[in-house]
Amino acid sequence: MARLSGLQREVLSLYRKCLRETRKKPLETRSNFKTYARMEFEKYISVNKKDFNAIEYLLRKGHRQLEMYSSPGIRNIR
């Protein structure tokens, strides 16, 4: 298997953090959070891996969203 670049590792790390945060949500809405995370990552799967500006922007956006949705007050997502 090929070694991953730094950006690829960051994207995978963000995805794992998102999945870990879903475990902290109520059981009945956990699948909604997991589905949302998967859809957000799949939405941008076609971004060229050499488009560093776009990837870095999406990582920043993803971290902000993760921080917002990690709040204990948010119990469900659509």
C-alpha positions in Angstrom: 0.0 0.0 0.0 1.3 3.5 -0.9 2.2 5.9 1.8 -0.3 8.6 2.5 0.5 12.3 2.2 0.1 14.7 5.0 -3.1 16.0 3.7 -4.5 12.5 3.2 -3.7 11.7 6.8 -5.4 14.9 7.9 -8.6 14.1 6.0 -8.7 10.6 7.4 -8.0 12.0 10.9 -10.9 14.4 10.5 -13.2 11.6 9.4 -12.2 9.4 12.4 -12.9 12.3 14.7 -16.3 12.8 13.2 -17.1 9.1 13.7 -15.9 9.3 17.3 -18.1 12.2 18.0 -21.1 10.3 16.8 -20.6 7.9 19.6 -21.3 10.7 22.1 -24.7 11.5 20.6 -28.0 9.9 21.7 -28.5 6.3 20.4 -31.6 7.1 18.5 -29.9 9.9 16.4 -26.4 8.5 16.1 -27.1 7.1 12.7 -28.2 10.5 11.4 -24.8 12.0 12.4 -22.9 9.1 10.9 -24.8 9.4 7.6 -24.3 13.2 7.5 -20.5 12.8 8.0 -20.3 10.2 5.3 -22.4 12.3 2.9 -20.2 15.4 3.5 -17.0 13.5 2.8 -18.5 11.7 -0.3 -19.7 15.1 -1.6 -16.1 16.2 -2.1 -14.5 12.9 -3.1 -14.0 14.2 -6.7 -11.6 17.0 -5.5 -8.3 16.6 -7.2 -5.7 15.4 -4.6 -3.3 18.0 -5.9 -5.7 20.9 -5.3 -4.1 21.8 -2.0 -6.0 25.1 -1.5 -9.4 23.4 -1.9 -8.4 20.5 0.4 -7.1 22.8 3.1 -10.2 25.0 2.9 -12.5 21.9 3.2 -10.4 20.7 6.2 -10.9 24.0 7.9 -14.6 24.0 7.1 -14.8 20.4 8.4 -13.1 21.2 11.7 -15.5 24.1 12.2 -18.5 21.9 11.5 -17.1 19.2 13.8 -16.6 21.7 16.6 -20.2 23.0 16.1 -21.8 19.6 16.0 -19.8 18.3 18.9 -21.7 20.6 21.2 -23.7 18.6 23.8 -26.7 20.8 23.0 -27.0 19.5 19.5 -28.9 16.2 19.7 -30.0 15.6 16.1 -29.0 16.5 12.5 -30.9 16.1 9.3 
